[in-house]
Amino acid sequence: MILATVSLIASGFVGAAVDRYGSRRIGLAGLMLYHAAFALLATTGPSILNWWLLWLLVGIGFSCTTTTIWAPAVAGRFHASRGLAIAVMLCGTGLSMAIMPLVATILLEQFGWRGALVGCSAIVAALAIPLVLLFLHDRPPTAQQPGELESLAAFDGLTVREATRSWVYARIAISAVAFTVASLALVVHFVPILSEDGLAPHAAAAAAGAIGLAAIVGRLTAGMLLDHVHARYIAVICFGLPAVACGLLLTGPGLAAAIAIGMLIGFSSGSELDVVAYAATRYFGLRHISTIYGILVGIITFAAGVGPFLSGLMFDLFGSYDHLILSVIPIFLLGSLLMGSLPAYPRWQDASR
C-alpha cells in the first residue's frame, strides 16, 4: 500500500519530468534508486519505521521505472505499428514474472532472503541500466540537434489540464481503475477461489499458471489489433471477458474449465495496459503524453494495491468468495461500456509518420 500510494502521488510528477528532461535521464535515475532501495530491504531489522522508510524509497524508485518512462519513448518513434510496439515493450513484465521467481528461489537457497534481495537487485540492474545507457536516446526540447529524431515537443497534443478535465480522460481512467481493482481481486485470490470450489491445490495452481501465459498472448494480440481496429472495440471485448469468466467461476468448474477461466482473465489483464497506453497517445497527442499517461499509471497502480485488499476484506466479512465474484461482474461491465462509448480519434500532427 505504501508503494501504491507513493505511485499515485508521484507518477504525474515523474511524467512531467519525462516531458521536460526525457525518458533516458529519469529512467536511469529511477533504475538506480529502485534497485538500490530494493537491495536495502536486506537491512530490515526489528524497526517498523525502518521497514516503512525503505518501502517509501522503493516506491519513489518504482514510480520512475514504470511504463510512464518507457511508453512515451516508444510512442514517439512509432505510428503505423505503435500498438504492437507498446505491446512488445510491455511483454518485458511478463518475461520477468516468468524468470525471476526461479532466480529468486535459487538465490534464497544459496544465500538466504537477505542475499536474495541483493542478488535480484544486482542481476536486474546489471541488465537494465546498460540497455538504457546504450539504446535509449532522447533529450529535452532545448537540446535538439539537426538530423536527430524530434523530441516529443515537436508533436501536437492537449495540455495536461485540457486532457485531465476531458470526459474522454475520465472514461479511460474510470474504466482502467474498475478493471484493475476487479481483475487483481480475482488474480490474487484465484487459487483460493478454485480451492473453495473443491479443486485440488495442485490443479488450482496449474489453472492459475494459465493466467500468466495468457497475459502475454493477450498483450501481443491486443497490440497487433490496435494498429488496425479502434481501441474502443478491442476494449469492449477485453474489459468484458472477465465478466464471462466470473459467470463460469460460479458454476464450480473442473480443471479444464478452470484453466479456460484463467486464460480468459489473463488474456484480458494482459491487454488492459496496451489499450490504455495506446488510447492515451491517440486521444491526447504526444506533446505532454508522459505527464498525462503518468497520472493514469499512478491511478492504476494504486488500484492494483487496493483490489486484493478489498477482496480479502469481502472474504473475511462473508466467509465465501461468491459475493466477491458477483460484485466484480458489474464492475467489469461498467469498464467495458465506458470504453465502448469513446469517440473517434482526433487528428494530431505526428512527426513519426
LUMLOBA-254136 format. One record per residue (C-alpha): x, y, z; residue in three letters. Coordinates in steps of 0.5 Angstrom, whole numbers, plus 500, padded with zeros to 3 digits. Each point is the difference from the previous one (the first is absolute). Example, Ala and Ser with C-alpha at 12.3 -4.5 7.8 and 13.67 -1.06 7.14 Angstrom:
525491516ala/502507498ser/
//
This chain:
500500500met/506505501ile/503498493leu/493501497ala/498507504thr/507503498val/499498493ser/493503500leu/503507502ile/507499496ala/498498494ser/497506497gly/507504502phe/504495497val/496500494gly/501508500ala/508499501ala/500495494val/496505496asp/506505502arg/506496500tyr/499494496gly/499492502ser/507499500arg/502504506arg/494499504ile/501492498gly/507500502leu/499503507ala/494496501gly/503494499leu/506501504met/496503506leu/495494499tyr/505494500his/504504506ala/494500504ala/497493499phe/507498502ala/500504506leu/494496502leu/505495502ala/502504506thr/493499503thr/500499508gly/495501505pro/498507499ser/494501496ile/502507499leu/506498496asn/495495496trp/496506498trp/505504498leu/503495496leu/494499496trp/499507499leu/507500497leu/498494496val/493504498gly/504506497ile/504496496gly/495496498phe/496506497ser/506501496cys/500494497thr/493498497thr/497501494thr/500507501thr/507500498ile/500495494trp/493501497ala/501507497pro/507499498ala/497494496val/494504497ala/504506498gly/504495495arg/494496497phe/494502497his/497494495ala/503495505ser/499504506arg/495495503gly/505494499leu/506504502ala/497501507ile/497493501ala/507497499val/503505505met/495498505leu/502493499cys/506501504gly/496500506thr/497493498gly/507498499leu/503502506ser/494497504met/502493497ala/507500501ile/501504507met/496495504pro/505495498leu/506504501val/498503507ala/499492502thr/507498498ile/503507504leu/495498506leu/503493500glu/507502500gln/500507504phe/494501504gly/495505499trp/505506501arg/504497495gly/495499495ala/497507501leu/507503498val/501495495gly/494501496cys/501507500ser/507500497ala/498495495ile/495504497val/503507501ala/506497496ala/496498494leu/495506500ala/505506501ile/505498495pro/494499495leu/497507502val/507503499leu/501497493leu/494500497phe/495506503leu/502506497his/496507501asp/501507502arg/496506503pro/496504495pro/506505500thr/505495498ala/498498493gln/505499495gln/500500492pro/499493498gly/497497506glu/493498502leu/496505502glu/498501507ser/493499503leu/499507500ala/500500492ala/494497501phe/493502500asp/495499506gly/496502506leu/503504506thr/499496507val/495504502arg/496499494glu/501493500ala/498498507thr/494504500arg/497497494ser/494495500trp/505495496val/505500505tyr/495499506ala/497494496arg/507497499ile/502501507ala/494497503ile/500494495ser/507499502ala/499500508val/494496499ala/503495496phe/507500504thr/496499507val/496495498ala/505496496ser/505500505leu/495498505ala/499494496leu/507498498val/503501507val/494495503his/500496494phe/503493504val/495501506pro/494501496ile/501494496leu/502496506ser/494502503glu/496497495asp/503494501gly/506500495leu/507496503ala/505505502pro/505498494his/494500495ala/498507502ala/508503500ala/500497493ala/494504498ala/503506503ala/506499496gly/496501493ala/499507502ile/507502499gly/501496494leu/493503497ala/502507502ala/506500495ile/495498495val/495505501gly/505505501arg/503499493leu/493498497thr/498507502ala/506504498gly/499497493met/493501499leu/500507503leu/504502494asp/494498495his/494501505val/497505504his/502500507ala/493500503arg/498494496tyr/506496503ile/499503507ala/492498500val/503492499ile/506500504cys/497504506phe/493496500gly/503493499leu/502499508pro/492501501ala/499494496val/506496504ala/496502506cys/494497498gly/504494499leu/503500506leu/493500504leu/499493497thr/505497504gly/505498494pro/504494499gly/507500498leu/499501492ala/495506502ala/505503505ala/505500495ile/496503495ala/498506505ile/507501502gly/501501492met/494505500leu/503504506ile/507500498gly/498502492phe/496506503ser/505502505ser/506500495gly/496504495ser/498506505glu/506504500leu/501499493asp/493503499val/501506505val/507502498ala/498500492tyr/494503501ala/503506504ala/505501495thr/495500494arg/495505504tyr/504505504phe/506500495gly/507499502leu/503507502arg/498499507his/499493500ile/505498505ser/496504506thr/493498497ile/502493500tyr/504500506gly/494502504ile/496495497leu/505495502val/500503507gly/493498501ile/500493497ile/506499505thr/496502506phe/494496497ala/505494500ala/501501507gly/493501502val/497494496gly/503494504pro/499503507phe/492502499leu/499492497ser/504498506gly/495504505leu/494498496met/502492501phe/501502508asp/493503500leu/496495496phe/505494501gly/499498493ser/502502493tyr/494500497asp/498507502his/507503497leu/498496493ile/493503500leu/503507502ser/505501494val/496498495ile/496506499pro/507504501ile/503496494phe/494502496leu/500507502leu/507501498gly/498496493ser/494505499leu/504506501leu/506498496met/495499494gly/497507501ser/506503498leu/500505494pro/504499493ala/508502501tyr/502508499pro/505501495arg/507502502trp/506503497gln/505494500asp/507500499ala/501493500ser/496499494arg/
//
